[in-house]
Amino acid sequence: MSRQNCWICKMCGDESKRLPSNITLEEVLQWGQSFEKLMATKYGPVVYAAYLKMEHSDENIKFWMACETYKKIASRWSRISRAKKLYKTYIQPQSPREINIDSSTRETIIRNIQEPTQMCFEEAQKIVYMHMERDSYPRFLKSEMYQKLLKTIQPNNNS
């Protein structure tokens, strides 16, 4: 998602920009109720990912989303290939987008990707989810991005 094409980034830089017509105030307000609700809505994960990218800490949401896609892979060969890619990108020490997980979880993944199942990244995904929920989600709710989004989408705002 390049900053040039990102409606969220444009909106945050210029309050007169329009949001997609199908994003609702109800959805945006749900994001403030819980992290689980944010992640369960259509646009929540996208907006949250854009926020994390602006904060230079989007590896967790990218890993979480990649795991959601990974779980849906039916083909054994595709799963093996994707598991190796996930490991090299997010799990391997010093990897480009290394996530913060404990060594025992990392070691379990190393064993599991020899014959990867759809759930071999589940524990790491839970840890990452917890980090996002406890650390970056509260900052997101206080962020200028979320506050501007709320203000922009209010029904009495005619801009």
Salt bridges, closest charged atoms under 4 A:
GLU15 OE1 - LYS151 NZ 3.19
ASP58 OD2 - LYS62 NZ 3.97
ASP58 OD1 - ARG97 NH1 3.03
GLU68 OE2 - LYS71 NZ 3.14
GLU98 OE2 - ARG106 NH2 3.46
GLU115 OE2 - ARG76 NH2 2.66
GLU144 OE2 - LYS148 NZ 3.29
